[in-house]
């Protein structure tokens, strides 16, 4: 089914389950098996902000399925530098590709692009708004490494500007997860999002201290404090490095705890944690490939 992929709020629980189950079928291909499912198809990637995992995993997903990728390249070397609007860029590139992956610093840019595009738009992050493909790979990671049923999860760090946690919280509410929001007071989850979540029946609690919950959760989802989103650098300095997951902290954790992070990390997870049984963030980055394979196949009506 061809469709734009803009926000997790556009997906039902059944649709998410379909995507996660199909991703499981694509996983062998993501690990190196060959496929020609998208042979002859072209994906365009438009990244107006830096990206490593999202851009490369989309490219890997497309090529593993036999398709090709064209890339806008740096904004400075494109017609954007000459003043071309996003709407015009989308209308032009829609003539070259079968789907467009867009990352943009302005919240709402992906939904606006969808209004002008004749091919499916896949939102790869729009400012502090939404990042639905990250959320789907996060859910897939939990499904593969833990369980989506009766889950207790803590979301830690920048909950105000963090688009990954905004999208994830909406999705978790569909699975009736028990969510604890951990952040400094100036970076709390926006009230409008909390209100939406509670309307959907989500169970939410808030604290400023990881130690309050580390012994009672199944998933610890850590995010960095996003310096680039702060309008005032002085405000960033007040909260930089406020949370740090260490082996000492994990001495109080459940045996079945998994630690996730959308990456990149700065100093919020000590490198010594990488070798513990709890770390899943590198595996999480791989799971983006089968999930994005599924989304590309859906967008191009191959499944």
Beta strands, then each sheet from edge to edge (+ up, - down):
strand 1: 42-47
strand 2: 68-71
strand 3: 99-104
strand 4: 120-126
strand 5: 152-156
strand 6: 178-182
strand 7: 203-207
strand 8: 219-222
strand 9: 258-261
sheet 1: 2+ 1+ 3+ 4+
sheet 2: 7+ 6+ 5+ 8+ 9+
end
